[in-house]
Amino acid sequence: MLALLEHGVTQRGGTYAMEDTDSMAIVATKQGGIIPCKGGKLRTANGEEGIKALTWKQVDQIVAKFETLNPYNRKVISGSVLKIEDDNLDPKTGKPRQLYCVAISAKRYALFLMSKNGEPELLRAGINNKKDRWSRHGLGHLLNPTDPEASDRDWTAAVWKMIIRKGCGLKTTEPRFAHLPAIGRTTVSSPYLMKSFETLNAGKPYAEQIKPFNFLLTAHVIPFGHPEGVDSEKFHLITPYDSDSRKWLEKEWIDQHSKKRLESQPTVTAEQGRPLV
């Protein structure tokens, strides 16, 4: 069915920002036409690289064609098997509105509006939309850098806002947690992992030792930020869990594979061959 949808869009000269197993973000505007897009094979009136946007009416026509594939009793469930999401409608007026999208992959995207003064506004539940419309995929494995114990994931919105503003060529202020390392949480789940803490545990009372199933912090090293001579596929930094993110840069980290203890070097460049965490 997704292939049929792709055909319906490309047959009209259109394209899409991203698609998933059961959805597609079709590039469309009210009037359609060539819109700016770096790498596009077409040209706008100003000579910029561009792509063709379908009209909203053309999208409606594509949706209508899928009505013939509706397998249900039309008296019970009528209409097309494709649905135009409510995100496309102003929650106050119910009228169609222009959405914008930054997409990295199928599950890594953010939808936003452009204000009258040219400022991007993320779709937020209770503010300008029924639901938040930025994905947490790709960031979900990381702890909240401002409060690791919180279930709040709104910090990911700040990351998307920065990405969007950079993409739009607007002045960008880094989030207040940008200086912190990218940290996730894991557990001592194997004897192999326990061996990493043999030196750290030595001489300590059992109550103060790292024990099986304790939580750990795991640091995600930036590309080319590994120590010189280290196999990047066998380099994994871990340290005892600490819910105070202000201490993450002060902690001593242990390479799970070599068992070496390393201090974080947040200001050292990758070229110097030290771990950036």
GIBELBEL-V378533 format. One record per residue. N is the residue number from 1. RES is the residue in three letters. D_LAST is the distance of its C-alpha to the last C-alpha in Angstrom with 1 decimal. Layout:
N & RES & D_LAST
N & RES & D_LAST
//
This chain:
1 & MET & 43.6
2 & LEU & 40.4
3 & ALA & 42.0
4 & LEU & 45.0
5 & LEU & 43.0
6 & GLU & 41.3
7 & HIS & 44.8
8 & GLY & 46.2
9 & VAL & 43.6
10 & THR & 43.6
11 & GLN & 47.4
12 & ARG & 47.6
13 & GLY & 45.3
14 & GLY & 42.4
15 & THR & 38.8
16 & TYR & 35.9
17 & ALA & 32.5
18 & MET & 31.2
19 & GLU & 32.9
20 & ASP & 32.2
21 & THR & 34.6
22 & ASP & 37.0
23 & SER & 36.2
24 & MET & 36.0
25 & ALA & 35.2
26 & ILE & 38.1
27 & VAL & 38.0
28 & ALA & 41.1
29 & THR & 42.6
30 & LYS & 46.0
31 & GLN & 47.8
32 & GLY & 45.7
33 & GLY & 45.7
34 & ILE & 43.3
35 & ILE & 40.1
36 & PRO & 37.5
37 & CYS & 34.7
38 & LYS & 32.9
39 & GLY & 33.9
40 & GLY & 36.9
41 & LYS & 40.1
42 & LEU & 42.4
43 & ARG & 43.0
44 & THR & 43.5
45 & ALA & 46.5
46 & ASN & 44.4
47 & GLY & 43.4
48 & GLU & 39.8
49 & GLU & 38.3
50 & GLY & 38.8
51 & ILE & 39.5
52 & LYS & 42.3
53 & ALA & 41.9
54 & LEU & 44.4
55 & THR & 46.5
56 & TRP & 46.1
57 & LYS & 49.5
58 & GLN & 48.6
59 & VAL & 45.7
60 & ASP & 48.3
61 & GLN & 50.6
62 & ILE & 47.9
63 & VAL & 47.3
64 & ALA & 51.1
65 & LYS & 51.6
66 & PHE & 49.5
67 & GLU & 52.0
68 & THR & 54.1
69 & LEU & 51.4
70 & ASN & 51.6
71 & PRO & 52.7
72 & TYR & 53.7
73 & ASN & 57.0
74 & ARG & 57.0
75 & LYS & 59.0
76 & VAL & 56.1
77 & ILE & 53.0
78 & SER & 53.8
79 & GLY & 52.0
80 & SER & 49.4
81 & VAL & 46.8
82 & LEU & 44.4
83 & LYS & 43.4
84 & ILE & 42.3
85 & GLU & 39.7
86 & ASP & 40.5
87 & ASP & 37.5
88 & ASN & 39.8
89 & LEU & 42.3
90 & ASP & 42.3
91 & PRO & 42.2
92 & LYS & 44.9
93 & THR & 47.3
94 & GLY & 46.6
95 & LYS & 46.9
96 & PRO & 44.7
97 & ARG & 41.9
98 & GLN & 39.7
99 & LEU & 36.1
100 & TYR & 33.2
101 & CYS & 30.4
102 & VAL & 27.0
103 & ALA & 26.3
104 & ILE & 23.5
105 & SER & 25.1
106 & ALA & 27.6
107 & LYS & 25.5
108 & ARG & 23.1
109 & TYR & 25.3
110 & ALA & 26.4
111 & LEU & 30.0
112 & PHE & 31.1
113 & LEU & 34.2
114 & MET & 35.0
115 & SER & 36.7
116 & LYS & 39.8
117 & ASN & 38.0
118 & GLY & 35.5
119 & GLU & 32.6
120 & PRO & 30.7
121 & GLU & 30.9
122 & LEU & 29.1
123 & LEU & 31.5
124 & ARG & 31.2
125 & ALA & 33.3
126 & GLY & 36.1
127 & ILE & 35.6
128 & ASN & 36.5
129 & ASN & 36.2
130 & LYS & 36.9
131 & LYS & 33.4
132 & ASP & 29.8
133 & ARG & 29.3
134 & TRP & 25.6
135 & SER & 24.0
136 & ARG & 21.0
137 & HIS & 20.7
138 & GLY & 17.3
139 & LEU & 15.8
140 & GLY & 17.7
141 & HIS & 15.3
142 & LEU & 12.9
143 & LEU & 13.9
144 & ASN & 15.6
145 & PRO & 13.2
146 & THR & 16.4
147 & ASP & 18.0
148 & PRO & 16.4
149 & GLU & 20.0
150 & ALA & 21.6
151 & SER & 22.8
152 & ASP & 22.9
153 & ARG & 21.1
154 & ASP & 22.4
155 & TRP & 19.0
156 & THR & 18.8
157 & ALA & 21.9
158 & ALA & 20.2
159 & VAL & 17.9
160 & TRP & 21.0
161 & LYS & 22.9
162 & MET & 20.6
163 & ILE & 20.8
164 & ILE & 24.6
165 & ARG & 25.2
166 & LYS & 23.5
167 & GLY & 25.6
168 & CYS & 28.7
169 & GLY & 28.2
170 & LEU & 28.1
171 & LYS & 26.5
172 & THR & 23.1
173 & THR & 21.3
174 & GLU & 17.7
175 & PRO & 17.2
176 & ARG & 16.9
177 & PHE & 13.6
178 & ALA & 12.1
179 & HIS & 10.2
180 & LEU & 8.3
181 & PRO & 5.1
182 & ALA & 6.8
183 & ILE & 8.2
184 & GLY & 11.4
185 & ARG & 14.1
186 & THR & 16.0
187 & THR & 18.8
188 & VAL & 20.1
189 & SER & 22.5
190 & SER & 23.6
191 & PRO & 24.9
192 & TYR & 22.5
193 & LEU & 19.5
194 & MET & 21.6
195 & LYS & 21.9
196 & SER & 18.2
197 & PHE & 19.2
198 & GLU & 22.5
199 & THR & 21.7
200 & LEU & 20.1
201 & ASN & 23.1
202 & ALA & 25.7
203 & GLY & 28.3
204 & LYS & 27.2
205 & PRO & 29.7
206 & TYR & 29.2
207 & ALA & 28.6
208 & GLU & 25.5
209 & GLN & 24.0
210 & ILE & 21.5
211 & LYS & 24.1
212 & PRO & 24.5
213 & PHE & 23.5
214 & ASN & 21.4
215 & PHE & 18.4
216 & LEU & 14.9
217 & LEU & 11.4
218 & THR & 9.5
219 & ALA & 5.8
220 & HIS & 6.2
221 & VAL & 5.0
222 & ILE & 7.0
223 & PRO & 10.5
224 & PHE & 11.5
225 & GLY & 8.1
226 & HIS & 9.3
227 & PRO & 11.4
228 & GLU & 14.9
229 & GLY & 17.3
230 & VAL & 15.1
231 & ASP & 16.2
232 & SER & 13.5
233 & GLU & 15.7
234 & LYS & 15.5
235 & PHE & 11.9
236 & HIS & 10.6
237 & LEU & 8.4
238 & ILE & 10.5
239 & THR & 11.8
240 & PRO & 14.9
241 & TYR & 15.1
242 & ASP & 15.2
243 & SER & 16.5
244 & ASP & 15.8
245 & SER & 12.8
246 & ARG & 13.5
247 & LYS & 12.7
248 & TRP & 9.1
249 & LEU & 8.0
250 & GLU & 11.0
251 & LYS & 10.6
252 & GLU & 11.1
253 & TRP & 9.4
254 & ILE & 11.8
255 & ASP & 11.9
256 & GLN & 14.4
257 & HIS & 16.5
258 & SER & 16.9
259 & LYS & 16.7
260 & LYS & 15.1
261 & ARG & 13.4
262 & LEU & 10.5
263 & GLU & 9.4
264 & SER & 6.1
265 & GLN & 7.0
266 & PRO & 6.2
267 & THR & 9.6
268 & VAL & 10.0
269 & THR & 11.1
270 & ALA & 10.6
271 & GLU & 14.3
272 & GLN & 13.8
273 & GLY & 12.4
274 & ARG & 9.5
275 & PRO & 6.2
276 & LEU & 3.8
277 & VAL & 0.0
//
